[in-house]
């Protein structure tokens, strides 16, 4: 529970799936990719296969940019499902990511948190140039963006969180992390002992090994009420 714990200086956020409509945007990008293929491929199977390859590639020892990993993961997924790979496929996907919009409640909620005096940071498994288009849609509310490109590591590695906290000049006890990803962010918050809020948007993804975050909300607009109950607003 968050009640009775000190008010955080910073709120850190996962970006895709938490603030930005990742699943919806990914389906649209994949539909564009598949529209040019001679072989029919089930979009949901492609997304699941892509996701598996992407996360495996992110955990390999040599750090690579998200653009490189996403392009390779998409190519591997297409080949796995018997579809041809075109040179333009990777760019269709990665260029679409920066155009993915926020969830409807996000901008107003972030503005309310800013007015309450919180500082806001995104910690994301992406590249600076990919996320720039998403941040531009958040109403100027974000104080800092930390990417895997900057940290040289992808979540759930603690390196990206240690890098973020050092960049913000705070310890983990001054932060509450807000996220939608149970297999990346909640794995890290459990390991690091960070206070966490899970935004469970009904995707069916569940925390690993029955882990219970300190708070669960169906959407971001529940944060102000949650924080008022904690005595922080």
C-alpha positions in Angstrom: 0.0 0.0 0.0 1.1 3.6 -0.7 -0.6 5.1 2.3 1.8 5.9 5.1 4.8 6.1 2.8 6.7 9.3 2.0 5.4 11.5 -0.8 7.6 10.8 -3.9 9.5 13.6 -5.6 9.3 11.9 -9.0 6.8 9.7 -10.7 8.3 7.5 -13.4 6.2 6.0 -16.1 6.5 3.2 -18.6 5.5 4.7 -21.9 4.0 2.1 -24.3 0.9 0.5 -23.0 0.8 2.9 -20.0 0.7 6.3 -21.6 0.7 5.4 -25.3 -1.7 3.1 -27.1 0.9 0.4 -27.9 -1.3 -2.7 -28.6 -3.7 -0.7 -30.8 -0.9 1.1 -32.6 1.1 -2.2 -33.1 -2.0 -3.9 -34.7 -2.4 -1.0 -37.1 1.3 -1.1 -38.1 1.3 -4.8 -38.5 -1.8 -4.5 -40.7 0.1 -2.2 -43.0 3.0 -4.5 -43.1 0.8 -7.5 -44.0 -1.2 -5.7 -46.6 1.8 -6.0 -49.0 2.4 -9.7 -48.4 1.5 -12.4 -50.9 1.0 -15.0 -48.2 -1.8 -14.5 -45.7 -0.5 -14.3 -42.1 -2.6 -14.0 -39.0 -1.8 -10.6 -37.4 -2.2 -11.7 -33.8 0.2 -14.7 -34.4 2.7 -12.3 -36.0 2.4 -9.9 -33.0 3.0 -12.6 -30.5 5.9 -14.0 -32.4 7.4 -10.5 -32.9 7.0 -9.8 -29.2 8.9 -13.0 -28.3 11.8 -12.2 -30.6 11.9 -8.6 -29.5 12.2 -9.4 -25.8 14.8 -12.1 -26.4 17.0 -9.8 -28.5 16.8 -7.0 -25.9 18.3 -9.4 -23.3 21.4 -10.4 -25.4 24.7 -9.1 -24.0 25.6 -6.7 -26.8 23.3 -3.6 -26.6 21.7 -2.5 -29.8 19.3 0.2 -30.7 15.6 -0.4 -30.5 15.2 0.3 -34.2 17.7 -2.5 -35.0 16.1 -4.9 -32.6 12.6 -4.2 -33.8 13.6 -4.6 -37.4 15.3 -7.9 -36.8 12.5 -9.2 -34.6 9.9 -8.4 -37.2 11.9 -10.1 -39.9 12.4 -13.2 -37.8 8.7 -13.3 -37.0 7.7 -13.0 -40.6 10.0 -15.8 -41.6 8.7 -18.0 -38.8 5.2 -17.6 -40.3 6.3 -18.2 -43.8 6.0 -14.6 -45.1 8.5 -12.8 -47.2 10.5 -9.9 -45.7 10.7 -6.6 -47.4 13.3 -3.9 -46.8 10.5 -1.4 -45.9 8.9 -3.6 -43.2 11.1 -2.4 -40.3 10.7 1.3 -41.1 6.9 0.9 -41.4 6.9 -0.5 -37.8 9.3 1.8 -36.1 8.1 5.0 -37.8 4.5 4.1 -36.7 5.6 3.9 -33.1 6.3 7.6 -32.7 2.9 8.4 -34.1 1.0 6.2 -31.7 -1.3 8.4 -29.6 -1.8 8.6 -25.8 -4.8 6.9 -24.2 -7.7 9.4 -23.9 -7.2 10.2 -20.2 -3.4 10.5 -20.2 -2.8 14.1 -21.0 -5.3 15.6 -18.5 -4.1 13.2 -15.8 -0.4 14.1 -16.3 -1.4 17.8 -16.2 -3.2 17.3 -12.9 -0.1 15.5 -11.4 2.1 18.3 -12.6 -0.2 20.9 -10.9 0.1 18.9 -7.7 3.9 19.4 -7.8 5.1 16.0 -8.9 7.9 15.8 -11.4 7.3 13.3 -14.2 9.8 11.1 -16.0 9.4 8.4 -18.7 11.6 5.3 -18.5 11.2 3.3 -21.8 12.7 0.5 -23.8 13.3 2.5 -26.9 15.5 5.0 -28.7 15.4 8.8 -28.2 14.3 9.5 -31.8 11.5 6.9 -31.7 9.9 8.2 -28.5 10.2 11.9 -29.4 6.9 11.8 -31.4 5.0 10.3 -28.5 6.4 12.7 -25.9 5.4 15.6 -28.1 1.7 14.5 -27.7 1.8 14.6 -23.9 1.1 18.3 -23.5 4.6 19.4 -22.3 4.1 17.6 -19.0 7.2 15.4 -19.1 10.2 16.7 -17.3 12.7 13.9 -18.3 12.8 11.0 -20.7 15.2 8.1 -20.0 15.6 5.5 -22.8 17.3 2.2 -23.2 19.5 4.0 -25.8 20.8 6.3 -23.0 21.2 3.6 -20.4 22.6 1.0 -22.7 20.2 -1.6 -21.2 16.6 -2.7 -21.5 14.0 -3.4 -18.9 13.8 -5.5 -16.8 17.5 -4.9 -16.2 18.1 -2.8 -13.1 20.7 -0.8 -15.1 18.1 1.3 -16.8 16.4 2.2 -13.5 19.7 2.9 -11.8 20.6 5.1 -14.7 17.2 6.9 -14.4 17.5 7.5 -10.7 21.1 8.8 -11.1 19.9 11.1 -13.9 17.1 12.4 -11.7 19.5 12.8 -8.7 17.3 10.7 -6.3 17.3 7.3 -4.7 14.6 4.8 -5.4 12.7 5.8 -2.2 11.9 9.1 -3.8 10.2 7.5 -6.8 6.9 5.8 -7.5 6.9 3.8 -10.8 3.7 3.6 -12.8 3.5 0.9 -15.5 1.4 -1.4 -17.5 4.0 -4.1 -18.3 4.0 -6.9 -15.7 6.8 -8.9 -17.4 9.2 -6.0 -17.7 8.5 -3.2 -15.3 6.9 -5.1 -12.4 9.8 -7.6 -12.5 12.2 -4.7 -12.0 10.2 -2.9 -9.3 10.0 -6.2 -7.3 13.7 -6.7 -7.6 14.6 -3.1 -6.7 12.0 -2.7 -4.0 10.4 0.3 -5.7 6.9 1.5 -4.9 4.8 0.7 -7.9 1.3 1.2 -9.5 0.2 -1.2 -12.1 -2.1 0.1 -14.8 -4.0 -3.1 -15.7 -5.8 -2.2 -19.0 -7.3 -5.6 -19.4 -4.8 -7.1 -21.8 -4.7 -10.4 -20.0 -1.0 -10.0 -19.1 -0.4 -10.8 -15.4 2.4 -10.2 -12.9 5.0 -13.0 -12.7 4.9 -15.5 -9.9 1.8 -13.9 -8.3 3.6 -10.7 -7.5 1.3 -8.0 -6.1 2.1 -4.4 -6.9 1.3 -1.8 -4.2 -1.7 -0.5 -6.2 -3.6 -1.5 -9.2 -5.7 0.8 -11.4 -7.6 0.2 -14.7 -6.5 3.5 -16.2 -4.2 6.4 -15.5 -7.0 8.8 -14.3 -7.3 6.9 -11.0 -3.9 8.2 -9.9 -5.0 11.5 -8.5 -7.6 9.8 -6.2 -5.1 7.2 -5.2 -2.5 9.8 -4.3 -5.1 11.9 -2.4 -5.9 8.8 -0.4 -2.1 8.4 0.3 -2.0 12.0 1.6 0.1 13.2 -1.3 -2.4 15.6 -2.9 
